[in-house]
Amino acid sequence: MPTRNYQSIGEVLLTIKTEFPDITISKIRFLESEGLIEPERTPSGYRKFYEKDVERLRQILRMQRDEYLPLKVIKERLRQQEEGDGQVAEAPTEPTAAEPAEDLAEPPTGLQMSLEEMSAATGVDRERIRELESFGLICSHGPESARYYDGDDYIVLSIVKDLFRYGVEPRHLTMYKHFAEREAAFFETIVMPQLRQRNPDARRAASATLVELAKASRKLKAALLRTNLRRYLS
């Protein structure tokens, strides 16, 4: 009997579970429904994952985990890479001290996901998502009969998922919400003179100023956190 050179979806799950402990069969199916992976099917409809399919799945999950990229951006990046040389590039390595981390990914515009879809896409279970919403860390939108979550919620969930691994609970994260609200109010006072001009150029300048303020703020918070944890860091 010839050796089978592909894996079933269950075998793929076991193969990558060590690197991606939060992976589920429903998430793999979700990525397929979004067109990021396209495994072949047997005549009876079972998925056939060849080595190239498994490696593509790993690349997608690494870009989600390491760069917090939305699926739309990942899909476009993979398309460009494949059109360039037919190879899927390796996910970037962790930044060094001399190489600052990449800026936070922009949330995809127009993204609308149900609770089930968002849970499958991020690996955060539905109860956790509801709890985060109860604390105001994310917010569903739309009419009661068709509530959905957007790109900002996707980015937040992709980040807090990493904190949950260390026993952090949604209630612990409210301090970040309060910090962000105070910081946003402070930044608004800085750009308000530009916004009052009601001039398109002034508004563009205000937007650029906010981007630069946000970058400087992230750097300052990282430096202060490192200072406060210095005794524990090598």
Secondary structure by P-SEA (a helix, b strand, c coil): ccccccccaaaaaaacccccccccaaaaaaaaaaccbbbbbcccbbbbbcaaaaaaaaaaaaaaacccccaaaaaaaaaaaaacccccccccccccccccccccccccccccccaaaaaaaccccaaaaaaaaaacccccccccccccccaaaaaaaaaaaaaaaaccccccaaaaaaaaaaaaaaaaaaaccccccccaaaaaaaaaaaaaaaaaaaaaaaaaaaaaaccccc
